[in-house]
Every structure is written in C-alpha cells, then in structure tokens.
Amino acid sequence: MAEAPDPMSSHDVRGGPAFSPPFWAVLLLTALAGGILGLGSYTFVYARGFSYFSDDPAACVNCHIMREVYDGWNSSSHKAVAVCNDCHTPHTLPAKLATKAINGLNHATAFTTGNFPEPIFITQRNQDIAQENCLYCHGDLVSMISHQDSATPTDCLRCHRTVGHGR
C-alpha cells in the first residue's frame, strides 16, 4: 500500500521543490497588469477608439489637427464618392485592419508626446496606399499615362495631392 503524500511537504508530486511566488510579487504583478489594462481601457474610451473601426469620416476629426483636412474633404469633389478609408487604407480587410493598427499606434504616440509636424504630412507607406487606391478607382481612366510597370510609375499625388481634401 502506497503512502499518502504529506500535505505539509515542500515538494510537489514529482518530487521536486514546490514553487510558490511570494505574495508581494503576485500582488505587485496583479496591480501592474490591472493598472496597464485600466489605463489602456480608459485611454481607448476617452479617445473614442471604437470610432476608428468605422468608415465614418467624423472619426478622423477626433484629433483636432485633422479638422482642416476633414473640412477640405467635406467640400471636395470626393465627398460624394469616397470616405477617408477609401483612399487611406487598403481595400482588403486584413491589410485595412493592419494599416489602421499601425497608423493608430503611430498617431497615438505622436499626439500623446506632441511629437508631430504641423501641418501634418503623409508617410511614404500611406502615400503608397493612396497611390494604389487612386489607381483602384481611376485605373481605367489613367492606364495610358500611369506607367505602372515602369521603374518610375506616375505618382498621382504629385499633381493631385489636394484633390481629396479640396485645398
């Protein structure tokens, strides 16, 4: 007959020493995780984070620096046919969400730290996305002049930078 394990033993059932982190360490890690989760949740709600999952152009005005850009779009020819996401995010869902996540993190960091230029400017990555979306909508119209297969394709934004924003 096998003996029952001693409940007061400092060894686990495999014979090794039992590990139990100190209470203060558990308490500290729990408080740290709760603080990060709580502060992150508060910030997300305060910054209207859920609005960025929509296609509503008003979400872009959550940041005061975008007011002029939004007002320009609101009076542009593109207002009737395109919202911000149509030009500034890829059209496939995974790429769109990845772009929104990358841009959201970059924007949150820049606006929280105050480290951004005024007026703001488009990054090369986002300019490439906008160029791709210009051709997505207008490709048939500009196929003869776009030189897509060239080493130096035509940059739509070089001449039409202000079209979507009406400036």
Chimera marker file (.cmm) of the C-alpha trace (Angstrom):
<marker_set name="trace">
<marker id="1" x="0.000" y="0.000" z="0.000" r="1" g="1" b="0" radius="0.5"/>
<marker id="2" x="1.421" y="3.421" z="-1.047" r="1" g="1" b="0" radius="0.5"/>
<marker id="3" x="1.722" y="6.180" z="1.472" r="1" g="1" b="0" radius="0.5"/>
<marker id="4" x="-0.335" y="9.317" z="1.008" r="1" g="1" b="0" radius="0.5"/>
<marker id="5" x="1.758" y="12.431" z="0.299" r="1" g="1" b="0" radius="0.5"/>
<marker id="6" x="2.440" y="14.633" z="3.297" r="1" g="1" b="0" radius="0.5"/>
<marker id="7" x="0.371" y="17.826" z="2.816" r="1" g="1" b="0" radius="0.5"/>
<marker id="8" x="2.966" y="19.779" z="4.782" r="1" g="1" b="0" radius="0.5"/>
<marker id="9" x="5.785" y="18.727" z="2.419" r="1" g="1" b="0" radius="0.5"/>
<marker id="10" x="7.620" y="21.423" z="0.393" r="1" g="1" b="0" radius="0.5"/>
<marker id="11" x="7.858" y="19.111" z="-2.623" r="1" g="1" b="0" radius="0.5"/>
<marker id="12" x="5.357" y="18.665" z="-5.424" r="1" g="1" b="0" radius="0.5"/>
<marker id="13" x="4.058" y="15.247" z="-6.547" r="1" g="1" b="0" radius="0.5"/>
<marker id="14" x="7.027" y="14.763" z="-8.914" r="1" g="1" b="0" radius="0.5"/>
<marker id="15" x="9.472" y="15.023" z="-6.045" r="1" g="1" b="0" radius="0.5"/>
<marker id="16" x="10.892" y="18.478" z="-6.890" r="1" g="1" b="0" radius="0.5"/>
<marker id="17" x="10.592" y="21.534" z="-4.695" r="1" g="1" b="0" radius="0.5"/>
<marker id="18" x="7.238" y="23.305" z="-4.976" r="1" g="1" b="0" radius="0.5"/>
<marker id="19" x="7.359" y="26.843" z="-6.387" r="1" g="1" b="0" radius="0.5"/>
<marker id="20" x="5.191" y="29.475" z="-4.833" r="1" g="1" b="0" radius="0.5"/>
<marker id="21" x="5.976" y="33.094" z="-5.698" r="1" g="1" b="0" radius="0.5"/>
<marker id="22" x="5.999" y="35.466" z="-2.767" r="1" g="1" b="0" radius="0.5"/>
<marker id="23" x="2.672" y="37.127" z="-2.048" r="1" g="1" b="0" radius="0.5"/>
<marker id="24" x="4.110" y="40.612" z="-2.632" r="1" g="1" b="0" radius="0.5"/>
<marker id="25" x="5.274" y="39.604" z="-6.141" r="1" g="1" b="0" radius="0.5"/>
<marker id="26" x="1.835" y="38.284" z="-7.064" r="1" g="1" b="0" radius="0.5"/>
<marker id="27" x="0.230" y="41.409" z="-5.650" r="1" g="1" b="0" radius="0.5"/>
<marker id="28" x="2.656" y="43.699" z="-7.496" r="1" g="1" b="0" radius="0.5"/>
<marker id="29" x="2.194" y="41.917" z="-10.848" r="1" g="1" b="0" radius="0.5"/>
<marker id="30" x="-1.590" y="41.921" z="-10.429" r="1" g="1" b="0" radius="0.5"/>
<marker id="31" x="-1.605" y="45.646" z="-9.617" r="1" g="1" b="0" radius="0.5"/>
<marker id="32" x="0.711" y="46.396" z="-12.555" r="1" g="1" b="0" radius="0.5"/>
<marker id="33" x="-1.417" y="44.372" z="-15.001" r="1" g="1" b="0" radius="0.5"/>
<marker id="34" x="-4.602" y="45.974" z="-13.644" r="1" g="1" b="0" radius="0.5"/>
<marker id="35" x="-3.104" y="49.447" z="-13.932" r="1" g="1" b="0" radius="0.5"/>
<marker id="36" x="-1.987" y="48.899" z="-17.516" r="1" g="1" b="0" radius="0.5"/>
<marker id="37" x="-5.338" y="47.375" z="-18.501" r="1" g="1" b="0" radius="0.5"/>
<marker id="38" x="-7.304" y="50.095" z="-16.691" r="1" g="1" b="0" radius="0.5"/>
<marker id="39" x="-5.264" y="52.989" z="-18.084" r="1" g="1" b="0" radius="0.5"/>
<marker id="40" x="-5.315" y="51.477" z="-21.578" r="1" g="1" b="0" radius="0.5"/>
<marker id="41" x="-9.084" y="50.973" z="-21.442" r="1" g="1" b="0" radius="0.5"/>
<marker id="42" x="-9.696" y="54.484" z="-20.139" r="1" g="1" b="0" radius="0.5"/>
<marker id="43" x="-7.484" y="55.973" z="-22.852" r="1" g="1" b="0" radius="0.5"/>
<marker id="44" x="-9.194" y="53.904" z="-25.563" r="1" g="1" b="0" radius="0.5"/>
<marker id="45" x="-12.657" y="55.024" z="-24.415" r="1" g="1" b="0" radius="0.5"/>
<marker id="46" x="-11.601" y="58.662" z="-23.857" r="1" g="1" b="0" radius="0.5"/>
<marker id="47" x="-10.041" y="58.806" z="-27.351" r="1" g="1" b="0" radius="0.5"/>
<marker id="48" x="-13.184" y="57.242" z="-28.867" r="1" g="1" b="0" radius="0.5"/>
<marker id="49" x="-11.170" y="54.246" z="-30.021" r="1" g="1" b="0" radius="0.5"/>
<marker id="50" x="-14.143" y="52.275" z="-31.296" r="1" g="1" b="0" radius="0.5"/>
<marker id="51" x="-14.951" y="55.044" z="-33.786" r="1" g="1" b="0" radius="0.5"/>
<marker id="52" x="-11.775" y="54.191" z="-35.695" r="1" g="1" b="0" radius="0.5"/>
<marker id="53" x="-13.242" y="50.808" z="-36.631" r="1" g="1" b="0" radius="0.5"/>
<marker id="54" x="-15.927" y="52.563" z="-38.680" r="1" g="1" b="0" radius="0.5"/>
<marker id="55" x="-15.884" y="54.197" z="-42.101" r="1" g="1" b="0" radius="0.5"/>
<marker id="56" x="-17.298" y="57.434" z="-40.676" r="1" g="1" b="0" radius="0.5"/>
<marker id="57" x="-15.067" y="60.376" z="-41.705" r="1" g="1" b="0" radius="0.5"/>
<marker id="58" x="-16.035" y="62.156" z="-38.484" r="1" g="1" b="0" radius="0.5"/>
<marker id="59" x="-13.804" y="59.651" z="-36.662" r="1" g="1" b="0" radius="0.5"/>
<marker id="60" x="-10.808" y="61.311" z="-38.278" r="1" g="1" b="0" radius="0.5"/>
<marker id="61" x="-11.724" y="64.589" z="-36.567" r="1" g="1" b="0" radius="0.5"/>
<marker id="62" x="-11.279" y="63.073" z="-33.112" r="1" g="1" b="0" radius="0.5"/>
<marker id="63" x="-7.859" y="64.716" z="-33.343" r="1" g="1" b="0" radius="0.5"/>
<marker id="64" x="-8.031" y="68.493" z="-33.630" r="1" g="1" b="0" radius="0.5"/>
<marker id="65" x="-5.179" y="68.533" z="-36.135" r="1" g="1" b="0" radius="0.5"/>
<marker id="66" x="-7.387" y="66.773" z="-38.681" r="1" g="1" b="0" radius="0.5"/>
<marker id="67" x="-10.129" y="69.434" z="-38.655" r="1" g="1" b="0" radius="0.5"/>
<marker id="68" x="-8.729" y="71.346" z="-41.646" r="1" g="1" b="0" radius="0.5"/>
<marker id="69" x="-8.263" y="68.126" z="-43.638" r="1" g="1" b="0" radius="0.5"/>
<marker id="70" x="-11.804" y="66.987" z="-42.785" r="1" g="1" b="0" radius="0.5"/>
<marker id="71" x="-13.267" y="70.380" z="-43.711" r="1" g="1" b="0" radius="0.5"/>
<marker id="72" x="-11.380" y="70.217" z="-47.009" r="1" g="1" b="0" radius="0.5"/>
<marker id="73" x="-12.745" y="66.748" z="-47.773" r="1" g="1" b="0" radius="0.5"/>
<marker id="74" x="-16.228" y="67.908" z="-46.761" r="1" g="1" b="0" radius="0.5"/>
<marker id="75" x="-16.177" y="70.500" z="-49.560" r="1" g="1" b="0" radius="0.5"/>
<marker id="76" x="-14.299" y="68.415" z="-52.132" r="1" g="1" b="0" radius="0.5"/>
<marker id="77" x="-15.478" y="66.525" z="-55.182" r="1" g="1" b="0" radius="0.5"/>
<marker id="78" x="-14.562" y="63.230" z="-53.478" r="1" g="1" b="0" radius="0.5"/>
<marker id="79" x="-17.080" y="63.659" z="-50.651" r="1" g="1" b="0" radius="0.5"/>
<marker id="80" x="-19.842" y="62.245" z="-52.846" r="1" g="1" b="0" radius="0.5"/>
<marker id="81" x="-17.890" y="59.106" z="-53.753" r="1" g="1" b="0" radius="0.5"/>
<marker id="82" x="-15.246" y="58.367" z="-51.113" r="1" g="1" b="0" radius="0.5"/>
<marker id="83" x="-14.631" y="58.438" z="-47.378" r="1" g="1" b="0" radius="0.5"/>
<marker id="84" x="-11.223" y="58.588" z="-45.685" r="1" g="1" b="0" radius="0.5"/>
<marker id="85" x="-10.780" y="54.811" z="-45.675" r="1" g="1" b="0" radius="0.5"/>
<marker id="86" x="-11.418" y="54.540" z="-49.400" r="1" g="1" b="0" radius="0.5"/>
<marker id="87" x="-8.239" y="56.496" z="-50.116" r="1" g="1" b="0" radius="0.5"/>
<marker id="88" x="-6.121" y="55.974" z="-46.995" r="1" g="1" b="0" radius="0.5"/>
<marker id="89" x="-6.470" y="52.250" z="-46.246" r="1" g="1" b="0" radius="0.5"/>
<marker id="90" x="-6.115" y="49.119" z="-48.387" r="1" g="1" b="0" radius="0.5"/>
<marker id="91" x="-9.325" y="47.513" z="-49.612" r="1" g="1" b="0" radius="0.5"/>
<marker id="92" x="-8.757" y="44.024" z="-48.167" r="1" g="1" b="0" radius="0.5"/>
<marker id="93" x="-9.882" y="43.576" z="-44.556" r="1" g="1" b="0" radius="0.5"/>
<marker id="94" x="-6.624" y="42.173" z="-43.095" r="1" g="1" b="0" radius="0.5"/>
<marker id="95" x="-4.492" y="44.875" z="-44.738" r="1" g="1" b="0" radius="0.5"/>
<marker id="96" x="-7.022" y="47.555" z="-43.776" r="1" g="1" b="0" radius="0.5"/>
<marker id="97" x="-7.004" y="46.499" z="-40.116" r="1" g="1" b="0" radius="0.5"/>
<marker id="98" x="-3.210" y="46.245" z="-40.071" r="1" g="1" b="0" radius="0.5"/>
<marker id="99" x="-2.914" y="49.749" z="-41.547" r="1" g="1" b="0" radius="0.5"/>
<marker id="100" x="-5.413" y="51.130" z="-39.044" r="1" g="1" b="0" radius="0.5"/>
<marker id="101" x="-3.493" y="49.476" z="-36.191" r="1" g="1" b="0" radius="0.5"/>
<marker id="102" x="-0.113" y="50.788" z="-37.374" r="1" g="1" b="0" radius="0.5"/>
<marker id="103" x="-1.456" y="54.283" z="-38.021" r="1" g="1" b="0" radius="0.5"/>
<marker id="104" x="-3.404" y="54.281" z="-34.752" r="1" g="1" b="0" radius="0.5"/>
<marker id="105" x="-0.313" y="53.392" z="-32.745" r="1" g="1" b="0" radius="0.5"/>
<marker id="106" x="1.773" y="55.981" z="-34.598" r="1" g="1" b="0" radius="0.5"/>
<marker id="107" x="-0.887" y="58.677" z="-34.184" r="1" g="1" b="0" radius="0.5"/>
<marker id="108" x="-1.468" y="57.896" z="-30.510" r="1" g="1" b="0" radius="0.5"/>
<marker id="109" x="2.256" y="58.063" z="-29.830" r="1" g="1" b="0" radius="0.5"/>
<marker id="110" x="2.752" y="61.275" z="-31.803" r="1" g="1" b="0" radius="0.5"/>
<marker id="111" x="-0.238" y="63.107" z="-30.342" r="1" g="1" b="0" radius="0.5"/>
<marker id="112" x="0.413" y="61.911" z="-26.783" r="1" g="1" b="0" radius="0.5"/>
<marker id="113" x="4.033" y="63.031" z="-26.890" r="1" g="1" b="0" radius="0.5"/>
<marker id="114" x="3.341" y="66.119" z="-29.022" r="1" g="1" b="0" radius="0.5"/>
<marker id="115" x="5.996" y="64.905" z="-31.462" r="1" g="1" b="0" radius="0.5"/>
<marker id="116" x="4.462" y="65.662" z="-34.870" r="1" g="1" b="0" radius="0.5"/>
<marker id="117" x="4.933" y="68.343" z="-37.510" r="1" g="1" b="0" radius="0.5"/>
<marker id="118" x="2.311" y="70.964" z="-38.271" r="1" g="1" b="0" radius="0.5"/>
<marker id="119" x="0.962" y="70.815" z="-40.842" r="1" g="1" b="0" radius="0.5"/>
<marker id="120" x="0.975" y="67.042" z="-40.764" r="1" g="1" b="0" radius="0.5"/>
<marker id="121" x="2.222" y="65.126" z="-43.790" r="1" g="1" b="0" radius="0.5"/>
<marker id="122" x="1.584" y="61.703" z="-45.243" r="1" g="1" b="0" radius="0.5"/>
<marker id="123" x="4.187" y="58.977" z="-44.679" r="1" g="1" b="0" radius="0.5"/>
<marker id="124" x="5.696" y="57.123" z="-47.617" r="1" g="1" b="0" radius="0.5"/>
<marker id="125" x="3.838" y="53.933" z="-46.662" r="1" g="1" b="0" radius="0.5"/>
<marker id="126" x="0.499" y="55.766" z="-46.588" r="1" g="1" b="0" radius="0.5"/>
<marker id="127" x="1.321" y="57.631" z="-49.781" r="1" g="1" b="0" radius="0.5"/>
<marker id="128" x="1.890" y="54.270" z="-51.473" r="1" g="1" b="0" radius="0.5"/>
<marker id="129" x="-1.520" y="53.107" z="-50.216" r="1" g="1" b="0" radius="0.5"/>
<marker id="130" x="-3.193" y="56.289" z="-51.501" r="1" g="1" b="0" radius="0.5"/>
<marker id="131" x="-1.469" y="55.867" z="-54.887" r="1" g="1" b="0" radius="0.5"/>
<marker id="132" x="-2.708" y="52.279" z="-55.097" r="1" g="1" b="0" radius="0.5"/>
<marker id="133" x="-6.228" y="53.454" z="-54.263" r="1" g="1" b="0" radius="0.5"/>
<marker id="134" x="-6.119" y="56.227" z="-56.872" r="1" g="1" b="0" radius="0.5"/>
<marker id="135" x="-5.431" y="53.525" z="-59.446" r="1" g="1" b="0" radius="0.5"/>
<marker id="136" x="-8.059" y="51.252" z="-57.889" r="1" g="1" b="0" radius="0.5"/>
<marker id="137" x="-10.757" y="53.805" z="-58.712" r="1" g="1" b="0" radius="0.5"/>
<marker id="138" x="-9.263" y="55.634" z="-61.684" r="1" g="1" b="0" radius="0.5"/>
<marker id="139" x="-7.045" y="52.928" z="-63.242" r="1" g="1" b="0" radius="0.5"/>
<marker id="140" x="-9.051" y="52.574" z="-66.451" r="1" g="1" b="0" radius="0.5"/>
<marker id="141" x="-9.067" y="56.323" z="-66.976" r="1" g="1" b="0" radius="0.5"/>
<marker id="142" x="-5.295" y="56.750" z="-66.481" r="1" g="1" b="0" radius="0.5"/>
<marker id="143" x="-3.989" y="53.417" z="-67.783" r="1" g="1" b="0" radius="0.5"/>
<marker id="144" x="-2.244" y="55.071" z="-70.730" r="1" g="1" b="0" radius="0.5"/>
<marker id="145" x="-0.309" y="57.517" z="-68.541" r="1" g="1" b="0" radius="0.5"/>
<marker id="146" x="0.181" y="55.679" z="-65.234" r="1" g="1" b="0" radius="0.5"/>
<marker id="147" x="3.224" y="53.601" z="-66.316" r="1" g="1" b="0" radius="0.5"/>
<marker id="148" x="2.505" y="51.058" z="-63.559" r="1" g="1" b="0" radius="0.5"/>
<marker id="149" x="5.082" y="48.565" z="-64.877" r="1" g="1" b="0" radius="0.5"/>
<marker id="150" x="7.796" y="51.202" z="-65.139" r="1" g="1" b="0" radius="0.5"/>
<marker id="151" x="10.647" y="51.621" z="-62.661" r="1" g="1" b="0" radius="0.5"/>
<marker id="152" x="9.236" y="55.104" z="-62.071" r="1" g="1" b="0" radius="0.5"/>
<marker id="153" x="5.434" y="54.890" z="-62.305" r="1" g="1" b="0" radius="0.5"/>
<marker id="154" x="3.404" y="58.079" z="-62.441" r="1" g="1" b="0" radius="0.5"/>
<marker id="155" x="2.726" y="59.461" z="-58.975" r="1" g="1" b="0" radius="0.5"/>
<marker id="156" x="-0.915" y="60.615" z="-58.908" r="1" g="1" b="0" radius="0.5"/>
<marker id="157" x="-0.332" y="62.652" z="-55.764" r="1" g="1" b="0" radius="0.5"/>
<marker id="158" x="2.422" y="64.708" z="-57.366" r="1" g="1" b="0" radius="0.5"/>
<marker id="159" x="-0.189" y="66.708" z="-59.290" r="1" g="1" b="0" radius="0.5"/>
<marker id="160" x="-3.387" y="65.768" z="-57.445" r="1" g="1" b="0" radius="0.5"/>
<marker id="161" x="-2.262" y="65.991" z="-53.794" r="1" g="1" b="0" radius="0.5"/>
<marker id="162" x="-5.149" y="68.243" z="-52.774" r="1" g="1" b="0" radius="0.5"/>
<marker id="163" x="-7.984" y="66.621" z="-54.731" r="1" g="1" b="0" radius="0.5"/>
<marker id="164" x="-9.477" y="64.574" z="-51.911" r="1" g="1" b="0" radius="0.5"/>
<marker id="165" x="-9.086" y="67.349" z="-49.359" r="1" g="1" b="0" radius="0.5"/>
<marker id="166" x="-10.267" y="70.239" z="-51.508" r="1" g="1" b="0" radius="0.5"/>
<marker id="167" x="-7.358" y="72.539" z="-50.636" r="1" g="1" b="0" radius="0.5"/>
<link id1="1" id2="2" r="1" g="1" b="0" radius="0.2"/>
<link id1="2" id2="3" r="1" g="1" b="0" radius="0.2"/>
<link id1="3" id2="4" r="1" g="1" b="0" radius="0.2"/>
<link id1="4" id2="5" r="1" g="1" b="0" radius="0.2"/>
<link id1="5" id2="6" r="1" g="1" b="0" radius="0.2"/>
<link id1="6" id2="7" r="1" g="1" b="0" radius="0.2"/>
<link id1="7" id2="8" r="1" g="1" b="0" radius="0.2"/>
<link id1="8" id2="9" r="1" g="1" b="0" radius="0.2"/>
<link id1="9" id2="10" r="1" g="1" b="0" radius="0.2"/>
<link id1="10" id2="11" r="1" g="1" b="0" radius="0.2"/>
<link id1="11" id2="12" r="1" g="1" b="0" radius="0.2"/>
<link id1="12" id2="13" r="1" g="1" b="0" radius="0.2"/>
<link id1="13" id2="14" r="1" g="1" b="0" radius="0.2"/>
<link id1="14" id2="15" r="1" g="1" b="0" radius="0.2"/>
<link id1="15" id2="16" r="1" g="1" b="0" radius="0.2"/>
<link id1="16" id2="17" r="1" g="1" b="0" radius="0.2"/>
<link id1="17" id2="18" r="1" g="1" b="0" radius="0.2"/>
<link id1="18" id2="19" r="1" g="1" b="0" radius="0.2"/>
<link id1="19" id2="20" r="1" g="1" b="0" radius="0.2"/>
<link id1="20" id2="21" r="1" g="1" b="0" radius="0.2"/>
<link id1="21" id2="22" r="1" g="1" b="0" radius="0.2"/>
<link id1="22" id2="23" r="1" g="1" b="0" radius="0.2"/>
<link id1="23" id2="24" r="1" g="1" b="0" radius="0.2"/>
<link id1="24" id2="25" r="1" g="1" b="0" radius="0.2"/>
<link id1="25" id2="26" r="1" g="1" b="0" radius="0.2"/>
<link id1="26" id2="27" r="1" g="1" b="0" radius="0.2"/>
<link id1="27" id2="28" r="1" g="1" b="0" radius="0.2"/>
<link id1="28" id2="29" r="1" g="1" b="0" radius="0.2"/>
<link id1="29" id2="30" r="1" g="1" b="0" radius="0.2"/>
<link id1="30" id2="31" r="1" g="1" b="0" radius="0.2"/>
<link id1="31" id2="32" r="1" g="1" b="0" radius="0.2"/>
<link id1="32" id2="33" r="1" g="1" b="0" radius="0.2"/>
<link id1="33" id2="34" r="1" g="1" b="0" radius="0.2"/>
<link id1="34" id2="35" r="1" g="1" b="0" radius="0.2"/>
<link id1="35" id2="36" r="1" g="1" b="0" radius="0.2"/>
<link id1="36" id2="37" r="1" g="1" b="0" radius="0.2"/>
<link id1="37" id2="38" r="1" g="1" b="0" radius="0.2"/>
<link id1="38" id2="39" r="1" g="1" b="0" radius="0.2"/>
<link id1="39" id2="40" r="1" g="1" b="0" radius="0.2"/>
<link id1="40" id2="41" r="1" g="1" b="0" radius="0.2"/>
<link id1="41" id2="42" r="1" g="1" b="0" radius="0.2"/>
<link id1="42" id2="43" r="1" g="1" b="0" radius="0.2"/>
<link id1="43" id2="44" r="1" g="1" b="0" radius="0.2"/>
<link id1="44" id2="45" r="1" g="1" b="0" radius="0.2"/>
<link id1="45" id2="46" r="1" g="1" b="0" radius="0.2"/>
<link id1="46" id2="47" r="1" g="1" b="0" radius="0.2"/>
<link id1="47" id2="48" r="1" g="1" b="0" radius="0.2"/>
<link id1="48" id2="49" r="1" g="1" b="0" radius="0.2"/>
<link id1="49" id2="50" r="1" g="1" b="0" radius="0.2"/>
<link id1="50" id2="51" r="1" g="1" b="0" radius="0.2"/>
<link id1="51" id2="52" r="1" g="1" b="0" radius="0.2"/>
<link id1="52" id2="53" r="1" g="1" b="0" radius="0.2"/>
<link id1="53" id2="54" r="1" g="1" b="0" radius="0.2"/>
<link id1="54" id2="55" r="1" g="1" b="0" radius="0.2"/>
<link id1="55" id2="56" r="1" g="1" b="0" radius="0.2"/>
<link id1="56" id2="57" r="1" g="1" b="0" radius="0.2"/>
<link id1="57" id2="58" r="1" g="1" b="0" radius="0.2"/>
<link id1="58" id2="59" r="1" g="1" b="0" radius="0.2"/>
<link id1="59" id2="60" r="1" g="1" b="0" radius="0.2"/>
<link id1="60" id2="61" r="1" g="1" b="0" radius="0.2"/>
<link id1="61" id2="62" r="1" g="1" b="0" radius="0.2"/>
<link id1="62" id2="63" r="1" g="1" b="0" radius="0.2"/>
<link id1="63" id2="64" r="1" g="1" b="0" radius="0.2"/>
<link id1="64" id2="65" r="1" g="1" b="0" radius="0.2"/>
<link id1="65" id2="66" r="1" g="1" b="0" radius="0.2"/>
<link id1="66" id2="67" r="1" g="1" b="0" radius="0.2"/>
<link id1="67" id2="68" r="1" g="1" b="0" radius="0.2"/>
<link id1="68" id2="69" r="1" g="1" b="0" radius="0.2"/>
<link id1="69" id2="70" r="1" g="1" b="0" radius="0.2"/>
<link id1="70" id2="71" r="1" g="1" b="0" radius="0.2"/>
<link id1="71" id2="72" r="1" g="1" b="0" radius="0.2"/>
<link id1="72" id2="73" r="1" g="1" b="0" radius="0.2"/>
<link id1="73" id2="74" r="1" g="1" b="0" radius="0.2"/>
<link id1="74" id2="75" r="1" g="1" b="0" radius="0.2"/>
<link id1="75" id2="76" r="1" g="1" b="0" radius="0.2"/>
<link id1="76" id2="77" r="1" g="1" b="0" radius="0.2"/>
<link id1="77" id2="78" r="1" g="1" b="0" radius="0.2"/>
<link id1="78" id2="79" r="1" g="1" b="0" radius="0.2"/>
<link id1="79" id2="80" r="1" g="1" b="0" radius="0.2"/>
<link id1="80" id2="81" r="1" g="1" b="0" radius="0.2"/>
<link id1="81" id2="82" r="1" g="1" b="0" radius="0.2"/>
<link id1="82" id2="83" r="1" g="1" b="0" radius="0.2"/>
<link id1="83" id2="84" r="1" g="1" b="0" radius="0.2"/>
<link id1="84" id2="85" r="1" g="1" b="0" radius="0.2"/>
<link id1="85" id2="86" r="1" g="1" b="0" radius="0.2"/>
<link id1="86" id2="87" r="1" g="1" b="0" radius="0.2"/>
<link id1="87" id2="88" r="1" g="1" b="0" radius="0.2"/>
<link id1="88" id2="89" r="1" g="1" b="0" radius="0.2"/>
<link id1="89" id2="90" r="1" g="1" b="0" radius="0.2"/>
<link id1="90" id2="91" r="1" g="1" b="0" radius="0.2"/>
<link id1="91" id2="92" r="1" g="1" b="0" radius="0.2"/>
<link id1="92" id2="93" r="1" g="1" b="0" radius="0.2"/>
<link id1="93" id2="94" r="1" g="1" b="0" radius="0.2"/>
<link id1="94" id2="95" r="1" g="1" b="0" radius="0.2"/>
<link id1="95" id2="96" r="1" g="1" b="0" radius="0.2"/>
<link id1="96" id2="97" r="1" g="1" b="0" radius="0.2"/>
<link id1="97" id2="98" r="1" g="1" b="0" radius="0.2"/>
<link id1="98" id2="99" r="1" g="1" b="0" radius="0.2"/>
<link id1="99" id2="100" r="1" g="1" b="0" radius="0.2"/>
<link id1="100" id2="101" r="1" g="1" b="0" radius="0.2"/>
<link id1="101" id2="102" r="1" g="1" b="0" radius="0.2"/>
<link id1="102" id2="103" r="1" g="1" b="0" radius="0.2"/>
<link id1="103" id2="104" r="1" g="1" b="0" radius="0.2"/>
<link id1="104" id2="105" r="1" g="1" b="0" radius="0.2"/>
<link id1="105" id2="106" r="1" g="1" b="0" radius="0.2"/>
<link id1="106" id2="107" r="1" g="1" b="0" radius="0.2"/>
<link id1="107" id2="108" r="1" g="1" b="0" radius="0.2"/>
<link id1="108" id2="109" r="1" g="1" b="0" radius="0.2"/>
<link id1="109" id2="110" r="1" g="1" b="0" radius="0.2"/>
<link id1="110" id2="111" r="1" g="1" b="0" radius="0.2"/>
<link id1="111" id2="112" r="1" g="1" b="0" radius="0.2"/>
<link id1="112" id2="113" r="1" g="1" b="0" radius="0.2"/>
<link id1="113" id2="114" r="1" g="1" b="0" radius="0.2"/>
<link id1="114" id2="115" r="1" g="1" b="0" radius="0.2"/>
<link id1="115" id2="116" r="1" g="1" b="0" radius="0.2"/>
<link id1="116" id2="117" r="1" g="1" b="0" radius="0.2"/>
<link id1="117" id2="118" r="1" g="1" b="0" radius="0.2"/>
<link id1="118" id2="119" r="1" g="1" b="0" radius="0.2"/>
<link id1="119" id2="120" r="1" g="1" b="0" radius="0.2"/>
<link id1="120" id2="121" r="1" g="1" b="0" radius="0.2"/>
<link id1="121" id2="122" r="1" g="1" b="0" radius="0.2"/>
<link id1="122" id2="123" r="1" g="1" b="0" radius="0.2"/>
<link id1="123" id2="124" r="1" g="1" b="0" radius="0.2"/>
<link id1="124" id2="125" r="1" g="1" b="0" radius="0.2"/>
<link id1="125" id2="126" r="1" g="1" b="0" radius="0.2"/>
<link id1="126" id2="127" r="1" g="1" b="0" radius="0.2"/>
<link id1="127" id2="128" r="1" g="1" b="0" radius="0.2"/>
<link id1="128" id2="129" r="1" g="1" b="0" radius="0.2"/>
<link id1="129" id2="130" r="1" g="1" b="0" radius="0.2"/>
<link id1="130" id2="131" r="1" g="1" b="0" radius="0.2"/>
<link id1="131" id2="132" r="1" g="1" b="0" radius="0.2"/>
<link id1="132" id2="133" r="1" g="1" b="0" radius="0.2"/>
<link id1="133" id2="134" r="1" g="1" b="0" radius="0.2"/>
<link id1="134" id2="135" r="1" g="1" b="0" radius="0.2"/>
<link id1="135" id2="136" r="1" g="1" b="0" radius="0.2"/>
<link id1="136" id2="137" r="1" g="1" b="0" radius="0.2"/>
<link id1="137" id2="138" r="1" g="1" b="0" radius="0.2"/>
<link id1="138" id2="139" r="1" g="1" b="0" radius="0.2"/>
<link id1="139" id2="140" r="1" g="1" b="0" radius="0.2"/>
<link id1="140" id2="141" r="1" g="1" b="0" radius="0.2"/>
<link id1="141" id2="142" r="1" g="1" b="0" radius="0.2"/>
<link id1="142" id2="143" r="1" g="1" b="0" radius="0.2"/>
<link id1="143" id2="144" r="1" g="1" b="0" radius="0.2"/>
<link id1="144" id2="145" r="1" g="1" b="0" radius="0.2"/>
<link id1="145" id2="146" r="1" g="1" b="0" radius="0.2"/>
<link id1="146" id2="147" r="1" g="1" b="0" radius="0.2"/>
<link id1="147" id2="148" r="1" g="1" b="0" radius="0.2"/>
<link id1="148" id2="149" r="1" g="1" b="0" radius="0.2"/>
<link id1="149" id2="150" r="1" g="1" b="0" radius="0.2"/>
<link id1="150" id2="151" r="1" g="1" b="0" radius="0.2"/>
<link id1="151" id2="152" r="1" g="1" b="0" radius="0.2"/>
<link id1="152" id2="153" r="1" g="1" b="0" radius="0.2"/>
<link id1="153" id2="154" r="1" g="1" b="0" radius="0.2"/>
<link id1="154" id2="155" r="1" g="1" b="0" radius="0.2"/>
<link id1="155" id2="156" r="1" g="1" b="0" radius="0.2"/>
<link id1="156" id2="157" r="1" g="1" b="0" radius="0.2"/>
<link id1="157" id2="158" r="1" g="1" b="0" radius="0.2"/>
<link id1="158" id2="159" r="1" g="1" b="0" radius="0.2"/>
<link id1="159" id2="160" r="1" g="1" b="0" radius="0.2"/>
<link id1="160" id2="161" r="1" g="1" b="0" radius="0.2"/>
<link id1="161" id2="162" r="1" g="1" b="0" radius="0.2"/>
<link id1="162" id2="163" r="1" g="1" b="0" radius="0.2"/>
<link id1="163" id2="164" r="1" g="1" b="0" radius="0.2"/>
<link id1="164" id2="165" r="1" g="1" b="0" radius="0.2"/>
<link id1="165" id2="166" r="1" g="1" b="0" radius="0.2"/>
<link id1="166" id2="167" r="1" g="1" b="0" radius="0.2"/>
</marker_set>
